Amino acid sequence: MVHLFQPLKIRDIELKNRIVVSPMCQYSSEDGFANDWHFVHLGSRAVGGAALVLTEATAVMPEGRISPFDLGIWKDEHVEQLQRITNFITAQDAIPGMQLAHAGRKASKSQPWTGDKLIPRSEGGWKTVAPSSIPFGEDYDKPHELSVPEIEEIIDAFAAAAVRALTAGFKVIEIHAAHGYLINEFLSPLSNKREDEYGGSFENRIRFLLEIITAIRDVWPQSYPLFVRISASDWCAGGWTVEDSVKLATILKEHDVDLVDCSSGGVVPNVKIPAAPGYQVPFSEAVRKGSGILTGAVGIIITPEQAETIIATGQADIVLLARELLRDPYFPLRAARELDYDIPWPVQYERAKRKK
Ligand SMILES: Cc1cc2nc3c(=O)[nH]c(=O)nc-3n(C[C@H](O)[C@H](O)[C@H](O)COP(=O)(O)O)c2cc1C
C-alpha cells in the first residue's frame, strides 16, 4: 500500500491523493486579474497529478497585495478568469483551492526579480496597515495601526472574497495566517503590541483570525473544506511557539477549520531558520498529535520516498510542495511510478507512461 496515493475525504470533497500544490505568488497579474500565465501554471500542475491545486496568496483588498502584481479577488470582475482556471483544474480530476490573503505591513513591494523594493506612494505604492505601527525592517513601510472599524472592514473583505471564490468554482479555501503577513502579525507578540481586545493575551491576538474564520464559514458551504496556513514558530525568543500552534489548532478545530497547514517564520527578519529537507515536518506532527486536527506538512519535501514516509508515519495528512513542483509539474505522476503505484495519467499522455 502506498499511503501517498490514498484518497482523503474532507467534508464532501475527496482529494485523490495527498499531494497538494503549495501556494506560490507569481507576481504576474495586472489589477489583480488572472491571465494566461495563471491558467497554464496552475493547469499544468493539475495535469501533473496533484490532488489539490492552491492558488497563490490572493488579495482580498488592493492594499492587501504584497506587490501591485499579485492575484486579487476584491471585485466581481475577477471571477470570470478564475472560473476558466477552476474549470480546467476540475476537468483534470483535481480540486481547485484558493489561498486568501492580506499582506499587512509587508505590502507595497516590487516583484522579487526587480529587487523586492518598497514602492513609494508616488510610484503606485500604498500605505501599509498592521496591528501596530512597527515596520517589518529596513526598506519596509511604517504601517498604519488599524482601528477597530478598519479591522472589521478587512474581515468583511475576507468574507466577500470567499463568496467570489465560491462563484469562481473553488472548493477549498486556505486562509493565509503565516509568513508575517497581516493575520500572522496579529498572532505574534513580536508584531502585535496593541492594548485593545485584539492585542496582549493569546486569546486577544487570535481574535482577528477567529473572526475571519467565522465570517468566512458564514458564507462558505459546510460541505467544503477550510484550511488555515500558520507559521508554527517565529524561530525567535519571545515569539510564537509550537505550543501556541497546538493551542491555536485545538481552537481552530472547534471553529470548523478542517486542516492546519504548518509552515513557519516570516514575522521578524534575520532569524536563523535551519532549512533542510523536511525541517517543518515536526511542526505538522506536533500540531496533528496535540490537537487532533488534520495537518499539512510543507518545506523542502522533494522526493517521493520522503513524502510517502511523512504520510505513512502519521506526521501529516497531506504534503504541500512548492519549488519541487516548479522544477517538475509532473512530480505526482513520477512519484507514483517511483513508488510502484499505478495511477491514471491524462489520456493524452498515456503513451508516455512507463512501468518502473
Ligand atoms: C515562488 C514562490 C512563491 C510563494 N508564494 C507563497 C504564497 O503565495 N503563499 C504562501 O503561503 N507561501 C508561498 N510560498 C511558500 C511556499 O508555499 C512553501 O511554503 C515554501 O516554498 C516551502 O516549500 P518548498 O520547499 O516545497 O518550496 C512561496 C514560495 C515560492 C518558491
The ligand as a MOL file (V3000), in Angstrom:
LIG
                    3D

  0  0  0     0  0            999 V3000
M  V30 BEGIN CTAB
M  V30 COUNTS 31 33 0 0 0
M  V30 BEGIN ATOM
M  V30 1 C 7.7940 31.3660 -5.8810 0
M  V30 2 C 7.2100 31.1630 -4.5170 0
M  V30 3 C 6.0850 31.8700 -4.1330 0
M  V30 4 C 5.4860 31.6440 -2.8870 0
M  V30 5 N 4.3060 32.2640 -2.5740 0
M  V30 6 C 3.6100 31.8830 -1.4730 0
M  V30 7 C 2.2780 32.3110 -1.2540 0
M  V30 8 O 1.6810 33.0000 -2.0840 0
M  V30 9 N 1.6570 31.9010 -0.1230 0
M  V30 10 C 2.2660 31.0880 0.7920 0
M  V30 11 O 1.6550 30.7430 1.8000 0
M  V30 12 N 3.5160 30.6490 0.5850 0
M  V30 13 C 4.1820 30.9970 -0.5260 0
M  V30 14 N 5.4130 30.4600 -0.7800 0
M  V30 15 C 5.9500 29.4630 0.1480 0
M  V30 16 C 5.6130 28.0480 -0.3390 0
M  V30 17 O 4.2170 27.8350 -0.4140 0
M  V30 18 C 6.2560 26.9890 0.5560 0
M  V30 19 O 5.7050 27.1010 1.8460 0
M  V30 20 C 7.7810 27.1430 0.6440 0
M  V30 21 O 8.3340 27.4440 -0.6240 0
M  V30 22 C 8.4490 25.8840 1.1760 0
M  V30 23 O 8.1270 24.7740 0.3610 0
M  V30 24 P 9.1620 24.1840 -0.7570 0
M  V30 25 O 10.4230 23.8460 -0.0230 0
M  V30 26 O 8.4460 22.9600 -1.3000 0
M  V30 27 O 9.3920 25.2360 -1.7830 0
M  V30 28 C 6.0580 30.7130 -1.9950 0
M  V30 29 C 7.2180 30.0290 -2.3740 0
M  V30 30 C 7.7810 30.2280 -3.6240 0
M  V30 31 C 9.0030 29.4270 -4.0120 0
M  V30 END ATOM
M  V30 BEGIN BOND
M  V30 1 1 1 2
M  V30 2 1 2 3
M  V30 3 2 2 30
M  V30 4 2 3 4
M  V30 5 1 4 5
M  V30 6 1 4 28
M  V30 7 2 5 6
M  V30 8 1 6 7
M  V30 9 1 6 13
M  V30 10 2 7 8
M  V30 11 1 7 9
M  V30 12 1 9 10
M  V30 13 2 10 11
M  V30 14 1 10 12
M  V30 15 2 12 13
M  V30 16 1 13 14
M  V30 17 1 14 15
M  V30 18 1 14 28
M  V30 19 1 15 16
M  V30 20 1 16 17
M  V30 21 1 16 18
M  V30 22 1 18 19
M  V30 23 1 18 20
M  V30 24 1 20 21
M  V30 25 1 20 22
M  V30 26 1 22 23
M  V30 27 1 23 24
M  V30 28 2 24 25
M  V30 29 1 24 26
M  V30 30 1 24 27
M  V30 31 2 28 29
M  V30 32 1 29 30
M  V30 33 1 30 31
M  V30 END BOND
M  V30 END CTAB
M  END
